[in-house]
Amino acid sequence: MSRHVSIFTKIFLMVLLLLIPILILYTYSNQVSMGVVQEEIRKSNLSRLSFFLSQVDTAVNQFAKLSFTLGKEPEAVQFQTVHQSYDLFDSIKVRKTLSEKIKLQSLSNSWVNEITIFSPDLNEFISSNPAAKYDLRYFQLNYSDSWGYRKKITDFGPEYYFFRHSVEPSILFNDIAHANMIIEVAFAARNIQIMLDQFKNGGIEEPIFYHPGYEPIAASGTDKELASALIGQLDLDALGKTGSLAVEWNDKQYVVNYAESDTLHWMLFDYLPLEEVLNPITTSRNLFYICFTLFLFTGVLASYLLYRNVQVPIRELLKAVYQMKRGNFSARVVKRTNSEFTILFKHFNSMAEQIQVLIEKVLVESIRVRDATVKQLQSQINPHFLYNCLAFIQSMAQLENKQAIIAMTQHLSKYYRYTTRLEVEHTPLRGELDVVAHYLNIHKLQLPRLDYEMAIPETLLEHQIPKLILQPIVENAIVHGIEQKLGAGIIRIEGQCIVDSLVLTVDDNGGNADERLIAKLNEDIEQPMNESKGFGIWNVHQRLVQSFGPGSGLVFAASPLGGLRVIITVHGCVHTNEGGGCTDVSTADRR
């Protein structure tokens, strides 16, 4: 049964072809959307980080400028030499005025801060923090002309501060003990924490101010352990001024944005779970995939129902039709359905039953006709040969050649004993060869220059073949070949088995058989019989075809002996020996 694509398979494939581009297009669109959203979030966060740091840097620069301007105040200058040229009253006044200015400067800034002026010569200080205590050793240990970071003891307990020092006069001293005045400006780290809280307010980012070696400054509620773990995944030395990186931690994706402070040289990081950012898009995508899956499942279910209720009955019906096409007219459709196919199956089975009855009747009549035809063809061969033999006996009687007549009658009697048994349609190859030998001996009596050879393997001699398939071919070789040339004539009969077929060849050295004659002979035996063509060869070919099917019959070719070769092929009558192949042992009869 030939394979073909059913209509339901085509429909299902069309549905897939429609859905697959939609799926691909949506997936691509979803990926583009997620990429655009991530990029916009990255740009937005970096912009917010930069703006936040600009505020921090502005406030820090104000403190840096404060230390410079404070050192230029007249009272600060007087404080540097108060012990040299001022009396006690003036000295107290200078200290008080300077202390008020320092407190005013400190209170004018919203950040928690501390401003201190220290005189190494006096070993005295003036500070905005009355509880502070400073001496030269403190400044020698903690002096920094850039922003540093350390813990200080305040009224609220230990607290981290950023601090910076400057000296007056502003020249490079090898030892700050020789400076006239040291100014320290410091602000509490919680100022930045407050700003981080404001920065975080209403958002999902987790900002953190970070510097290697120090405890990070984070907004309230920030998971410092997670932040430190994410930052630990980064190569800090390879980071630029600003940027954004994707970091994976505990099987979750995070977007980490960063920017560096120009004044404090700390890094401001913020991180946010990528899953939370993309959650609306992910939810939309998942809903689409669920709908797509449901639609696909519905399509598959519909296709399955169509397949089971329509395609399967049609397939069963086609199977029965193909079985009938191959000759199995007993094929019936037995599948039970609850649809209109039940009526169709019922009528098909009724039709198949009627066809089977008719075919069986026709087949019986055909067999009878074929048997009658075969018997008729066999009977037609016998008179043809008899005419030739009687003519020979008559000639020998006229010549009073008793020996020839005796030999002829002996061979002829054995021949007719064989051919007149019409109830036997097949015979062993050995018997057929014996009859051909009698036939050739009859002709040898008439034509002494005639010789013949037989070379047939012993293993083939018992195989059954139709009667009288060699005699007409030998007769044709004698009449149209040997008798038409001068000199010795020879006929050679050989046999072999090829696969499951018996192949016999009859060669003669009669007249040259050109290609045109061979082609005409091969064509004539396939055409219907008429009075213009010889009956014997055509008869043999038709008998072989009717008895053994296509592929059996006669083929004409040029003989190596110089005449015509006739190849006789009989399919399905050869059996191999026990070794699985045909034996090569042959019995040669040369006369």
N, C-alpha and C positions, 0 to 999 in steps of 0.2 A: 504493500500500500504506500503510495507516494506521500511524502510529508509536505504539508502546506500550512501556512499561518491562518488560523481561523479568524473570523470576524471579531470574536470577543477578545482574542489576543491583540488584534489590531486596536480595538477600542481601549483596552487597558494600556497599551503602549502609547496611544495618543494622549491619554490622561497623564501618564508619566512625563511625556514630552512637554505637556503644558505646565505641569507642576514643577518640574526640575528647573526650568529657566526662572520661574517665580522665586523658587527657593534660593537659587544662586544670586539673583538680583537683590533679593532682600538681605541675604547674608552679606553681600558686598556693601550694600547701603548701610547696614547696621555697623559693619566694621569702620566704614568711612565716618559715620556719625560719632561712633565712640572715639575715633581718633581726633575728630574736630573738637569734641567736648573736652577730651583730655588736654589738647593743646590750649584751648581757651582757658581752662582751669589753671593750667601751668602759667600762662601769661598773666592771668588775673592775680594768682597767688604771688608770683614774683613781683608784680607791680605793688601789691600790698606790702610785701616784705621790704621792698626798696623805700616805700613811703614811710613805713614804720622806722626803718633805720635812719632815714633823713631826719625824722623828729628826734630820735635819740642823739644823733650826731650834733644836731643844732643845740640841744640842751647841754651836751657835754662840751661843745665849743664855747658856750656861754661861761661855763665854769673855768675853762682854760683862760679865756679872756679876763675873767674876774681876777684870777691870780696876778695877771700882768697889770691890770689897772689899779688893783689894790696896792701893789708895791709902789705905784707912783703917787699915791695920796700923800699930802703934806704931813699928816699925822704919822703915816708909816715911815716917812723919811725922818721925822723928828724922833720917832721911836728908836731908830737905828743909833742915834747919838744922844739920847736923853740922859745918859749917865755922865756925859761930858760937860754939857753947857746949860743944863736946866736945873733949877732948884727943886725941892721936893714938891711944892705946890704945882708948878708947871709940869713936872713929871707925872703927877697923878692926873692932871687935866689931859695930858696927851694920851695917857693910857685909857682914860675913860672915853674920850672922844673916839679914839681908834676902835675901842670895844663896841661902842654904839654903831659905828659905821659897819663893822664886821657883822654884827647881829642884823643890821638893816639889810645888808647885802644877802645874808643867809635867808632872812624871812621873805625877801622879795622874790625868791625862787620857790616854785611850788614843790620842788623835790626836797626830800629829806636830805640835808647836807650838813657839812661841818667845815668851817673855815678857821684856820689857825695861822697866826704869825708868831714866829719864834726868833728870839735874838740870842745868838750863840755867846756874844760878849756878856750880856746880862744873865744868860741862862734863864730867861723869862719868856713867857708866851701869853698871847691874848687869843682867845678862842670863842667861837659862837656857842660852844658847849661848855658850860661852867664846870661840869664834872670831869672834864678831860684833864689829863695829866701828861705833860710832855717834858722831855729833857733832851740834851744833845745826843745821848746814846740812842734814843728812840729814832732820831732822824738819821743818825749814822747807819742804823740797821735797816731802815725802811725807805731811805731816800730813793726817789725815782723821778726822772724828768719826763717820763711818759706814764700813761695811765696804767697803774698796777691794781692788784686785787688782793685783799686780805681780810681777815676777820678782826673785828674790833669789839671791845666790851662797851656796851651802851647801857642806858637806863632800862632798856627792854631786854637786856641780856646780850649774849654774843650775836653779832650781826656782821654780815659781809658788806664791805665798802669798796668802791673804786676810789683811788686817790692818785694825786699828782703833786709834785713839788716844783717850786721855782725859787731862785735865790736872788738877792739884791746885794751888790750890783750884779747885773745879769752877765757875768763873765765866767769862764770856766775855772773853777777852783779845784785844785788837787784834793783839798780837804774842806768839806762844808763847814768845819769849825772856824774857818777864817772868813766865812761870809758874814756880812752885816745883818742879814735878815733871811729867814727861810719861811716861805709861804706854802702851806699845805691846803689843798682844796680836795674835799672828799664828798661823795654822795653815796647813799645807801643803795644796795642792789635791789631792795624791795621797790624802789622807784620804777625800775625796769619791769619788775614782776607785775606791778600795777598796770603798766602800759600793756604788758602781754595779756593781762586779763581783759583789758578793754579791746585789744586786738582780737582776742578769741571770741568775745561776746557775740552770740548769735550765729557763729560759724561752727563748722565741724573740724577745722584745722586744730592742730595741737602744736602751738609755737613753743620754742625753747631756745634760750640764749646759751651758747656753748663755746667753751674754750678748753683745749686739751689740758689736763692736769688740775682742773677746778671742777667743783660741783656745779652742774648746769643750773641756770635760772629758768624756771618754767612757770607757766601760767597755773593758776589754781586748778586742781583736778587732773592735771596732765600726768599720764603714766610715764614717770621718769625712766623706769626700767625698760619699757618698750622703746622709748625715745633713744636711750643709750644704746640699746641693741641695734636699732636701725642705723644710728650714726656709726656704730662700730662696723657695719657692713660697708661703709664708704672708705675710699682712699682719700683722706683729708688733704694730703700733699698734692693730689692731682686735681683738686677742685679749683674752679675759677672764682671770680668775684661773685657771680650769681649763676644759678643753674637749677636744673631739675633732674631727678633720677628716679627710676623705678627700682624698688627694693622688695625682696620677698623675705618674709619672716613667718615661721610657723604655718607655711602653706597659704599665706595670705599676701596679696599684692598691696604695696603702699607706694604713694607718690611723695617723695621727699624733695622739698624746695629749700634752697639755701641762698643766703646773701651775707656778705662780710661788711662789718662796720669799719668805716674809714678812720674813726677816732680811737675806738676801744680795741679794734682788731679781734673782736669776737665774731663768731658765726651765728647768725640767726637761722634756725631751722624751723620748718613746720612740716608736719606729715599728716596725711589723711588716707584712710583706707579707700583704695580704688573701688572696691565693691560697693561702698556706700555712695560714692560719687556717681557711679554708673548704674545704681540700682533702678532708677526709672527706665533707663534704656534696656537694662537686662530684663526687667519685668515685662516690658513690651515685647522684647525678643522672645522670651519664654512663652508668652501668650500666643505669639504668632506660631511658634513651633508646635505648641499644643493643638492649635486650630488646624495647622497644616497636617499634623499626625492624624487628627480625627477625620479630616477630609480624605486623607490617603486611606485610612482604615475603612471609611465608608465606601470609597471607590473600590477597594479590594473586596470588601464584603459584597458589594453589588455585582462585581465581576464574578465572584465565586458563585453567587446565586444564579446568575445568568449561565455560568459554565455548568453548574450542576443540573439546572432545570431545562437548559436548551442545548448547550454544547455537548454534554455527555450523551443525551438521547440521539442527537444527530450523529455523533461519533459511532455509537453502537449500530445505528442504521447503516452508516458508511462501511463499517466492518463487515456487516452481513452482505452488503452489495459487492464489496471487493472479494469476499469469499465466493459468492456466486460467479463473479467474473473469472476467478481462478478455476472454476469447475465444481466447486462444492455447493451443489444445489440443495443440499440438506440444511444449509445455514438458516437459522431462525433468530429473531430478536426476542430475547427472554427477559429483558430489563423491565421492571414494573415502574410505572410513573402514574402520577395523578393529574396529568395535563392532557392536552390534545394529542400528545404523541402516542397515547394508548391506542387511539383509533388508528393512527398512522401505522403503528407496529402491527396491529391486528390485520389490517389490509395488506401490509407487506408480507406477513407470514402466509396469508392466504394465497397471494400472488406467487410467492416462492414455491409453495406446495404444488400449485398448478404447473408452474414451469418445470419442477422436478419430474412430475409425472410425464409431461410431454417430452422432456429430454430423454428420460429413460426409454420411452417408446421409440423415439428417433434413434437412440443409440443401439437398441436391439436390432432394429431394421438395418442400420448402417453396418453392424457386424455381419448380419446375414448377407447383405449385398457384397461386402468385402470378401467374405469366404467364397461366395459364388464367383466373384471376379478372379480370385486367386486360382480356384480350380479350373476356371475357363482358360486363364493364361497358361497354366500347366498343360492343359489338354491341347492348346494351340502349339506348344513347343513340340510335342511328340509327332504329329503329322509332318511337320516341317523336316524333321530329321529323317523320318521314315522314307519320304520321297527320295532323298539322296541315297539312302542305303539300297532301296529296291532298284534304283537305276544302276548302281554298281553291280549288284548280283546278276541283273539281266545281262550286263556287259560281259561279266565273267562266264556266264552260261553259254553265251554265244561263242566265246573263245575256248570253251570246254576246259577251263582252268578249275579243276575240282578242288585243288588245295586252297586256292583263293576263296572259293565258294564256302568250303568247310570252315576256314578261318573266319570268313565274314559272318557266317551264320552263328558260329560260336560267340564271337564278340557281340553280335547283334542280339542274340538271345539273352545274354547276361545284361546287356544294356536295357532291353525292354522288360526284363524281369524287375529291374530297378525302377524304370520310369512308369510302369503301369500300375504301381501301387499308389493310387491317388489318395487313399485314406491317410497316408503318411505324408505330411507336408514338410517335415524337417528331417535331416539325416546327419550322422557324424561326418566330419570333413573327410575322414578316411574313406568312407563309402563313395563320396562325391569324387574323390581323386581316382578311385578304382574305375568308376564309370567313365571319367574323362580319359583314363588310360585305354579302356576298351574302344572309346570313340576315336582316339588318336591312332590306335593300331588298325582300326578299319580304314582310316585315311592313309595310313602308312602302306597298306596293301595296294591302294590305288596310286600312291605317290611315294615310291621308294626313297626319294631324296629327302624325305621329311624325317627329322629327328625331334625329340622332345626331352626336356629335363624337368624334374620336380624336386624342389628343396623346401620341405615343410618341417618345422620342429615337431618332434614326437609329442610334446605337451599340448599341441594344438589339434592333433588328429581326431580326438574324441569330442571336440566341441560341435554343437549342433548348428547347422546352417540350413537355409532353404534349399530344397532339391533343385538341381539343374540350373545353377547360377554360373557354373564354369563352362559348360558345354557350348552354349551359344557364343560365348566370347572366343573360345578356341576355334569354333567353326568360322567365326568372322575373321580370325587371324589366318586361317588356311585359305578361305575363299578369296578374301580381298588382299591378302598379303603374300603368302608362300606361293600360291598358284600363279600369281601375277609376275613372278620374277624367275630368272634362270638360276641354276645352281642349287646348292644345298639349302634347305630351309630348316629353321630351328624354332621351336616354341619352348619358352622357359616359364615354369609356374613356381612362384615363391610365396612364402607366407611368414607373417610375424605378428606379434601382438604389440599394440601401442596403447598404453593406459588401459582402458577397458574395451578396446575394439580389436577385432580381427581384421587384418589388412592383407589381402591377397593381390599379387601382381601377375599379370600375364603379358609377357614380352614376345615379340616375333621379329624376325629380320627381313620382313617383307619390304615392300616399296617404301620410299621415304615419305614420312608423314610430316608435311609442312605445317606451319603455325595456323594457317587459314583453315586447313582441314580439321585440325585438332579443335580449334575454336568452334567450328560448325558442329562437330560431333557432340561437344559438351553442351551446346545450345539445343540441339535437336532432342536429346533424351529428356529435356525438361519440358518440351512442348507436347501438346496432345497428339495422339497417334493419328496418322493419315497414311494414305496409300503410297505416298512418295518416299517414305522412309522405311528402313528395315525394321522388322517387327521383333526379332530375337533380342537384340541389345536393349531396345526400349523396354521390352517385357521384363528383362532381368532387373533393370534399374527401377521400374515401377514396383516390382514385387519387393525389393529391398526397402524402398521408401515406405511402402504400406506396412511392411512387417516390423521394421525397426525404427521408423521415424526419420525426421530430417537429420542430415549428416551421413546417413547411410546411402549406399548407391554406388554409381560408377563415375570415374573421372578418367579422361583420356589425356595422355602425354606422350612425348617422344621417347622411344625406347633406346637404351644404350646399345642394343643389338642392331640398330639401324632402321627398325620399323616402328610399330605402334606399341605403346604400353597402355594397358587398361588396369586401373587401380580399383579394387573392389573393397569397400569398407562396410563392415557389419558391426554396428554399435551394440554394446551390452551383451555380447555372447561369449566374451573371453574372460576367464578367471585366472588369476595369477597362481603360481605354485606356492608351496608352503613358505618359501623364503620371502614372499612378498613381491616377486618380480617374475617376468616371463623368462623361461629358459631359452638359451641360445642353441641348444643341441638340436640338430636338424637331421632329417632322413632324406637323403638324396636318391632320386630315381632317374638315371640317365639311360636313354634308349636311342 
